[in-house]
Amino acid sequence: MNGFIKRRKTKKVRVGDIFIGGDAPITVQSMTNTDTRNIEETIEQIKKLEEAGCQIIRVAVPDMEAAQAIGSIKKAISIPLVADILLITGWHWNP
């Protein structure tokens, strides 16, 4: 054993200008813990994470107001943004 963890084979995909998976180098990702609807606070947190070395950021999108905030947030940051869209419905399927 050479002391390194063996990486699982995965498909290489592009997120913004960064590649993840496959033979791409490991990237640092994080998720905000702000209310995405609070644009200024979310941007501030993303910029702090970017200064700390974060390369990809994820934000929660629980509703339409949060979805509408994404455009303003994206314009103010320079790292790729991934929106985690939360699907909550009152419909349930029972086989």
C-alpha positions in Angstrom: 0.0 0.0 0.0 1.4 3.4 -0.9 -0.4 5.4 1.8 -2.9 7.0 -0.6 -6.6 6.3 -0.8 -7.6 4.7 -4.1 -10.1 6.9 -6.0 -13.2 5.4 -7.4 -13.6 5.7 -11.1 -16.2 8.3 -12.0 -17.3 10.3 -15.0 -15.6 13.7 -15.4 -18.1 16.6 -15.6 -17.7 20.3 -15.8 -19.2 22.8 -13.3 -18.5 26.3 -14.5 -14.8 26.4 -15.4 -14.0 23.5 -13.0 -13.9 19.8 -13.8 -14.9 17.3 -11.1 -14.8 13.5 -11.1 -12.7 11.3 -13.4 -9.1 12.2 -13.4 -9.7 15.9 -12.3 -8.0 17.1 -9.1 -10.0 17.1 -5.9 -12.0 20.4 -5.5 -13.1 22.1 -2.4 -16.9 22.6 -2.2 -19.1 24.1 0.5 -22.7 25.0 1.1 -24.0 28.2 2.5 -26.0 28.2 5.7 -27.6 31.6 5.0 -31.2 32.1 3.9 -30.6 32.3 0.1 -33.4 35.0 -0.1 -31.1 37.3 1.9 -28.9 38.1 -1.1 -26.3 40.4 0.7 -25.7 37.9 3.5 -25.4 35.0 1.1 -22.9 36.9 -1.1 -20.9 37.9 1.9 -20.6 34.3 3.1 -19.7 33.0 -0.4 -16.9 35.5 -0.7 -15.5 34.5 2.7 -15.7 30.8 1.6 -13.9 31.7 -1.6 -11.2 33.5 0.3 -10.7 30.3 2.4 -10.2 28.2 -0.8 -13.7 27.1 -1.7 -13.9 26.4 -5.5 -17.6 25.5 -5.9 -20.5 26.8 -3.8 -24.0 25.3 -3.2 -27.0 27.2 -2.0 -30.5 25.9 -0.9 -33.4 26.9 -3.0 -36.6 26.1 -1.0 -39.0 28.4 -2.9 -39.5 30.8 -5.8 -38.1 33.8 -3.9 -34.8 32.0 -3.3 -34.7 30.9 -7.0 -35.2 34.5 -8.1 -32.2 35.6 -5.8 -29.8 33.2 -7.7 -29.3 35.7 -10.6 -28.2 38.5 -8.3 -26.0 36.2 -6.2 -24.3 34.7 -9.3 -23.5 38.2 -10.7 -21.6 39.1 -7.5 -19.4 36.0 -7.1 -16.7 34.4 -9.2 -16.9 30.7 -8.4 -19.4 28.2 -9.8 -22.8 28.1 -8.0 -24.9 25.0 -7.7 -28.6 25.4 -6.6 -29.9 22.6 -4.3 -33.6 22.8 -5.2 -35.8 21.4 -2.5 -38.9 19.6 -3.7 -41.5 19.4 -1.1 -45.0 18.5 -2.1 -48.2 17.2 -0.5 -48.5 14.4 -3.0 -47.4 10.9 -2.0 -47.4 7.7 -4.0 -48.4 4.5 -2.3 -47.9 1.4 -4.4 
